[in-house]
Amino acid sequence: MNIEKIKFNTTDKSGVKVTPVFEDKEYNSELLDYTKGKELFSGKLNEIFNNLPYNGEKEILLGLGKFKELTEDEIREAFFKLVKNLLKVKEYEVNIQIPKIDHLTGNFVVKAAVEGSIHAIYNFDKYKSDREELPVLTINISTEELITTLEKDINEAQDTMEAIFFSRDLVNERAEYLYPETLANIVVEKLEPLGVTVEVYDEKQCEEIGLKGLLAVGRASARKPRFIVMKYLNNADSDEVMGLVGKGVTYDSGGYSIKPTANSMDIMHCDMGGAGTVIGTMHLIAKRKLKTNVIGIVGACENMISGSAYKPGDIVETLSGKTIEVLNTDAEGRITLADSVYYATEKLKVNKVIDLATLTGACLIALGEFYTGAVTNNDNFFNELKIASLKAGERVWQLPVDDSFRKLNKSSVADVKNTGGRLGGTITAGLFIENFVANDIPWIHLDIAGTAYLSNSERYLPKGATGVHVKTLFNLLNK
């Protein structure tokens, strides 16, 4: 759904009054006394009471739970529930005064409220012939405390959600429409007008560069790989450049190690979730004109089956010169990332690098669809990202690493093998990528296999693509 379907004003206008209520505070309100007396409403988190008479003043009560315990993420969820309720009762203009919350900075409260509201309107329905065109929903915001940056904060939250929706749309798009060439075209169309320099390398150019890992994974498909490099260099006073690398497998059949069931293949258009996050992040930092230097890289390909496909038992060369023994062609993402991460760290000389990938089923087993698994070679760097993720409401869990895991990736016939086995699979997959981080620079691997694409909705996140970590990366870069 188009983000223009919800608008925010900073002046009071006509519309339904929305009253935020804490369950542990006293109010001078006849409506509240009435609802509490009849046990219709108590102010618990996400509780809503609609007082929408045909005549007289309309009012909606929104529960925010316990005052001292309220978090930014709970604000997102409460406002998500509010907007879902407004759409259900067909009220399309409301006035709300956001309360002062002593333990939360006011602008963060406003941003969380706006983000949660916008989350509620997302729907990937472009292929439904009977989709409903909703009227524009207008939310008029005022605040109990003076926030001089109110309009700026609202705009930042809107830009954030626009980038997240962009990321979701890419990941939700089906593989017959989104493949390496069309993905590259979209990146050029959407990012270049914002000031991002986009370089797209076709199959022949990838051969000239030496991206043998990417080409091996993609060579069975009639739709040939594209190597996409996005440069946003907006801080001439700094030599620091952050590298963001996203797995861009636009469809994954598993190759000759084919997926076990049809049910495990019908959502494999989402296997470019890492690419979606990187592209969405580049959109957001450019839209917000951050004073920072970032290079995003996506090695885009399809992992298919044909007479030319790479096979279990093959040994694949890579851009770094290191060789990979292929034990499982369904462990393909890490092979493409090997080239992409090495290109970022050695050829482009980024100072830090983060790769994001829907990489392992093992991460789902360990952390469900709730936490992203993280592997790093630098705890200080990870701690910076952890703070950014907490602020974003995007949960990340650091996994242990040591040489006991590293040795599981050793091959007897090549430098490394592309799977270390089932045990510790998320960790060994991350440490496989570590082999291709040049110059020992700070590196974080984020396995978003569970968090990038949900089997069911979770709080304010929808079923399907989530756009996870666009906000985390923006927070990390917005210093």
C-alpha positions in Angstrom: 0.0 0.0 0.0 1.2 3.5 -0.8 2.6 5.4 2.1 0.7 8.5 0.9 -2.4 6.8 2.3 -1.6 8.2 5.7 -0.8 11.9 6.5 0.3 13.7 9.6 -0.4 17.3 10.6 1.0 19.3 13.5 -2.1 21.5 14.0 -5.4 20.6 15.4 -8.2 20.2 12.9 -11.6 18.5 12.9 -11.8 14.8 13.6 -12.2 12.2 16.3 -10.5 12.9 19.6 -8.0 10.1 20.6 -7.1 10.1 24.3 -4.0 8.1 25.4 -4.6 6.5 28.8 -2.3 4.9 31.3 -3.8 2.3 33.5 -2.0 3.5 36.6 -2.8 7.3 36.3 -5.8 9.2 37.5 -7.8 11.3 35.0 -10.7 13.8 35.2 -12.9 12.2 32.6 -16.5 11.2 32.6 -15.9 8.8 29.7 -13.1 7.0 31.6 -15.2 6.8 34.8 -18.1 5.3 32.7 -15.9 2.7 31.0 -14.1 1.7 34.2 -17.3 1.5 36.1 -18.7 -1.0 33.5 -15.3 -2.7 33.1 -15.2 -1.7 29.4 -11.7 -0.2 29.5 -8.9 0.1 32.0 -6.0 1.5 30.0 -4.0 -1.7 29.5 -1.5 -1.7 26.7 -3.2 -1.9 23.2 -6.7 -1.7 24.7 -9.1 0.5 22.7 -12.5 1.8 23.4 -14.6 3.5 20.7 -17.1 6.1 21.8 -18.5 6.9 18.3 -22.1 8.2 18.7 -24.2 9.4 15.8 -24.5 12.7 17.6 -22.2 14.5 20.0 -18.4 14.4 20.4 -16.6 11.3 19.2 -13.7 10.0 21.3 -11.4 6.9 21.2 -9.5 5.8 24.3 -6.1 4.2 23.6 -4.5 2.2 26.4 -0.7 2.6 27.0 -0.3 0.3 30.0 1.8 1.3 33.0 3.3 4.7 32.8 6.9 4.0 34.0 7.1 0.7 32.0 6.2 2.0 28.6 8.8 1.4 25.9 9.2 2.9 22.4 8.4 -0.4 20.8 5.2 -0.7 22.9 4.3 2.8 21.5 4.8 1.5 18.0 2.5 -1.4 18.7 -0.2 0.7 20.4 -0.4 3.1 17.5 -0.4 0.2 15.1 -3.5 -1.1 16.9 -5.0 2.3 16.9 -4.8 2.8 13.1 -6.0 -0.8 12.5 -9.0 0.2 14.6 -9.6 3.4 12.8 -9.6 1.6 9.4 -12.1 -0.9 10.8 -14.5 1.7 12.2 -14.0 3.9 9.1 -12.8 7.0 10.8 -10.3 8.8 8.6 -9.3 11.9 10.6 -8.3 12.0 14.3 -6.7 14.4 16.7 -4.2 13.1 19.3 -2.1 14.8 21.9 1.0 12.6 22.6 1.7 12.6 26.4 5.0 13.5 28.0 6.7 10.3 29.2 9.4 11.2 31.7 11.7 8.3 30.9 11.5 8.6 27.1 12.7 11.5 25.1 9.8 13.3 23.5 11.0 13.1 19.9 11.6 9.4 20.1 8.0 9.0 21.4 6.7 10.9 18.4 8.8 8.9 15.9 7.6 5.6 17.5 3.9 6.8 17.3 4.3 7.8 13.6 6.2 4.6 12.7 3.6 2.4 14.4 0.7 4.2 12.7 2.3 3.7 9.2 3.1 0.1 9.9 -0.6 -0.5 10.0 -1.3 0.5 6.4 1.2 -1.9 4.7 -0.3 -4.5 2.4 1.3 -6.2 -0.6 -1.8 -6.5 -2.7 -0.7 -5.3 -6.1 -1.8 -8.6 -7.7 -5.3 -8.7 -6.2 -8.0 -7.7 -8.6 -10.4 -6.9 -5.8 -8.1 -4.8 -3.7 -9.7 -2.0 -1.7 -8.6 1.6 -2.3 -8.8 3.2 1.1 -9.3 6.9 1.7 -6.4 8.9 3.1 -6.1 8.7 6.9 -5.1 12.0 8.5 -3.6 12.1 12.0 -3.3 15.5 13.6 -0.6 15.4 16.3 0.1 17.7 19.2 2.3 17.1 22.3 2.1 17.8 26.0 5.7 18.9 26.0 7.3 21.5 23.7 9.1 19.7 20.9 10.7 22.3 18.5 11.6 19.6 16.0 8.1 18.0 15.9 7.7 18.4 12.1 11.2 17.2 11.4 10.7 14.1 13.6 7.5 13.2 11.8 9.3 13.6 8.4 12.1 11.4 9.5 9.7 8.7 10.7 7.8 8.9 7.4 11.1 8.6 5.4 12.1 5.6 7.5 8.8 3.9 6.8 9.0 4.7 3.1 12.4 3.0 3.0 11.1 0.0 5.0 8.1 -0.4 2.6 10.4 -0.2 -0.4 12.5 -3.0 1.1 9.4 -5.0 1.8 8.1 -4.6 -1.7 11.4 -5.8 -3.2 11.4 -8.9 -1.0 7.7 -9.7 -1.4 7.9 -9.3 -5.2 7.8 -12.6 -7.1 10.7 -14.0 -9.0 9.1 -13.9 -12.4 9.1 -10.1 -12.1 12.1 -9.5 -9.8 15.4 -11.1 -11.1 18.9 -9.8 -11.2 18.4 -7.5 -14.2 15.1 -6.0 -13.0 16.5 -5.6 -9.5 19.4 -3.6 -10.9 17.1 -1.5 -12.9 15.0 -0.7 -9.9 18.0 0.3 -7.9 19.2 2.7 -10.6 15.7 4.2 -10.9 15.1 4.7 -7.2 18.5 5.6 -5.8 20.2 7.7 -8.4 17.7 10.6 -8.2 18.6 10.7 -4.4 22.3 11.2 -5.1 23.5 7.6 -4.9 26.0 6.5 -7.6 24.9 3.1 -8.9 27.2 0.9 -10.9 25.8 -2.3 -12.4 28.0 -5.0 -13.8 26.6 -7.6 -16.2 27.8 -11.2 -16.6 30.7 -10.4 -18.9 31.9 -7.6 -16.6 31.6 -9.9 -13.6 33.9 -12.3 -15.4 36.4 -9.5 -16.1 36.3 -8.6 -12.4 36.8 -12.2 -11.3 33.5 -12.8 -9.4 33.7 -16.5 -10.0 31.7 -17.5 -6.9 28.7 -15.3 -7.9 28.9 -16.6 -11.5 29.1 -20.2 -10.4 25.9 -19.9 -8.3 24.1 -18.0 -11.1 25.2 -19.8 -14.2 22.3 -22.3 -14.5 19.7 -19.6 -14.8 18.6 -18.0 -18.1 18.5 -14.8 -16.1 22.2 -13.9 -15.6 23.8 -12.3 -12.5 24.2 -8.7 -11.9 26.7 -7.1 -9.5 25.3 -3.9 -8.1 27.5 -1.3 -6.3 25.8 1.7 -4.6 28.0 4.6 -3.5 26.8 7.3 -1.2 29.8 9.4 -0.3 28.6 12.5 1.6 31.3 13.3 4.1 34.5 14.6 2.5 35.9 15.4 5.9 36.1 11.7 6.8 38.1 8.8 5.3 35.8 6.3 7.0 33.6 4.3 4.6 31.0 1.7 5.8 30.4 -1.3 3.6 26.9 -2.9 3.5 26.7 -6.2 1.7 23.3 -7.9 1.0 22.7 -11.5 -0.2 20.8 -11.1 -3.5 19.6 -14.5 -4.5 16.4 -13.5 -6.2 15.2 -17.1 -6.4 16.7 -20.2 -4.7 15.6 -23.6 -5.9 18.5 -25.2 -3.9 20.2 -26.2 -7.1 21.0 -29.9 -7.4 20.7 -30.0 -3.6 17.1 -29.2 -4.4 14.8 -28.0 -1.6 13.0 -31.0 0.0 9.4 -29.9 -0.7 7.5 -27.6 -2.9 6.3 -25.8 0.2 9.9 -24.8 1.0 10.3 -23.3 -2.5 7.2 -21.1 -2.9 8.6 -18.3 -0.8 12.2 -18.5 -2.1 11.7 -15.1 -3.9 12.5 -13.8 -0.4 16.1 -15.1 -0.4 17.3 -11.6 -1.4 16.1 -10.2 2.0 19.6 -9.0 2.7 19.7 -7.1 -0.6 16.3 -5.6 0.2 17.6 -4.3 3.5 20.8 -2.8 2.0 18.9 -1.2 -0.8 16.3 0.2 1.6 19.0 1.5 3.8 20.8 3.3 1.0 17.4 4.9 0.1 16.9 6.1 3.6 20.4 7.6 4.2 20.3 9.3 0.9 16.7 10.7 1.4 17.8 12.0 4.8 21.1 13.3 3.4 23.2 11.8 6.2 26.7 13.1 6.5 28.3 9.8 6.1 30.1 7.5 3.6 28.5 4.2 2.7 29.0 1.7 -0.1 26.3 -1.0 -0.6 26.9 -4.1 -2.6 24.5 -6.8 -3.9 25.6 -9.8 -5.9 22.3 -10.7 -7.6 21.6 -14.1 -9.1 19.2 -17.0 -9.3 20.2 -20.5 -8.0 18.6 -22.8 -10.5 19.1 -26.3 -12.1 20.3 -27.0 -15.6 23.1 -28.9 -17.5 25.4 -26.0 -16.7 24.7 -25.8 -13.0 27.4 -26.1 -10.4 27.2 -29.4 -8.5 27.9 -31.0 -5.2 31.6 -31.9 -5.3 32.7 -29.0 -7.4 35.5 -26.7 -6.4 34.7 -23.1 -7.0 37.3 -20.3 -7.3 36.6 -16.9 -5.9 37.7 -13.3 -6.4 40.0 -13.6 -3.4 41.9 -16.5 -4.9 40.6 -18.9 -2.2 38.8 -22.0 -3.3 35.5 -23.5 -2.0 34.6 -27.2 -2.0 30.8 -27.3 -2.7 29.2 -29.9 -0.5 25.7 -28.5 -0.9 24.4 -26.3 -3.7 21.7 -25.0 -1.3 24.4 -23.3 0.7 24.8 -20.9 -2.1 24.4 -17.5 -0.5 27.6 -17.7 1.4 29.5 -18.3 -1.9 28.0 -15.2 -3.5 28.8 -13.2 -0.3 32.4 -14.5 -0.4 33.0 -12.5 -3.6 30.9 -9.5 -2.5 32.5 -9.1 0.9 36.0 -9.5 -0.5 35.2 -6.9 -3.2 34.0 -4.4 -0.5 37.0 -4.9 1.8 39.9 -5.4 -0.6 38.9 -3.7 -3.8 36.9 -0.8 -2.4 38.8 -0.6 0.9 35.8 0.0 3.2 36.8 0.5 6.8 34.0 -1.6 8.3 31.6 -4.1 6.8 28.2 -5.6 7.7 26.7 -8.4 5.6 23.1 -9.4 5.8 21.6 -12.6 4.5 18.7 -15.0 4.8 21.4 -17.6 5.2 20.5 -20.6 7.4 17.6 -22.6 8.5 19.6 -23.3 11.7 19.1 -19.6 12.7 15.3 -20.2 12.6 15.7 -23.3 14.8 17.8 -21.4 17.3 16.1 -18.0 17.4 12.8 -18.4 15.7 11.4 -15.5 13.8 12.1 -13.1 16.6 15.9 -12.5 16.7 18.5 -12.0 14.1 21.7 -14.1 14.7 25.0 -12.2 14.7 28.6 -13.3 14.2 31.4 -10.8 14.5 35.2 -10.4 14.7 34.9 -7.1 16.7 32.9 -6.8 19.9 33.1 -3.0 20.1 31.6 -2.7 16.6 28.9 -5.2 17.5 28.0 -3.2 20.6 27.5 -0.1 18.5 25.1 -2.1 16.3 23.4 -3.6 19.3 22.6 -0.1 20.7 21.2 0.9 17.2 19.1 -2.2 17.1 17.5 -1.7 20.5 16.6 1.8 19.5 15.0 0.4 16.4 13.1 -2.3 18.1 14.8 -4.9 16.0 16.2 -7.7 18.1 19.7 -9.1 17.5 21.5 -11.9 19.4 25.3 -12.3 19.3 26.5 -15.9 18.8 29.8 -17.3 20.2 32.8 -17.8 17.9 36.1 -19.6 18.3 38.4 -21.9 16.4 36.4 -25.0 17.4 33.7 -23.7 15.0 36.2 -22.4 12.4 37.8 -25.7 11.9 34.5 -27.2 10.9 34.7 -25.2 7.6 38.1 -26.6 6.7 38.2 -28.7 3.5 40.7 -31.5 2.6 40.7 -30.6 -1.1 40.1 -26.8 -1.1 40.7 -23.9 1.2 37.2 -24.1 2.7 34.0 -26.1 2.3 30.6 -24.4 1.9 29.0 -26.1 4.9 30.3 -27.1 8.2 27.5 -29.5 8.9 24.3 -29.2 10.9 25.8 -28.5 14.3 26.3 -24.8 14.9 25.2 -24.2 11.4 24.5 -20.5 11.8 27.9 -19.9 13.4 29.9 -21.9 10.8 28.0 -20.2 8.0 29.0 -16.8 9.4 32.6 -17.9 10.0 32.7 -19.1 6.4 32.2 -15.5 5.3 34.9 -14.3 7.7 37.4 -16.0 5.5 36.7 -13.4 2.8 37.0 -10.3 5.0 40.2 -8.7 3.8 42.6 -6.8 6.0 41.0 -8.0 9.3 38.7 -5.0 9.3 35.7 -4.9 11.8 33.0 -7.1 10.4 29.5 -8.2 11.5 27.4 -10.9 9.8 23.6 -10.7 10.4 21.6 -13.9 9.6 18.1 -12.6 9.0 16.7 -16.0 7.8 14.0 -15.8 10.5 13.4 -12.0 10.8 13.3 -10.9 7.2 10.2 -12.9 6.1 7.6 -14.0 8.7 5.3 -17.0 8.4 2.8 -15.1 10.5 2.4 -11.5 11.6 4.2 -10.5 14.8 3.1 -7.4 16.7 3.2 -4.6 14.2 5.1 -6.5 11.6 3.2 -8.2 8.7 3.3 -11.7 7.4 5.9 -11.9 4.7 8.7 -9.3 4.2 9.5 -7.1 7.2 12.3 -4.7 6.0 14.2 -5.8 9.1 17.3 -3.7 10.0 16.8 -0.8 7.7 16.2 1.2 10.9 19.1 -0.4 12.8 21.6 0.4 10.0 20.2 4.0 9.7 20.5 4.5 13.5 24.1 3.1 13.3 25.0 5.5 10.5 23.1 8.5 11.8 25.7 9.9 14.2 
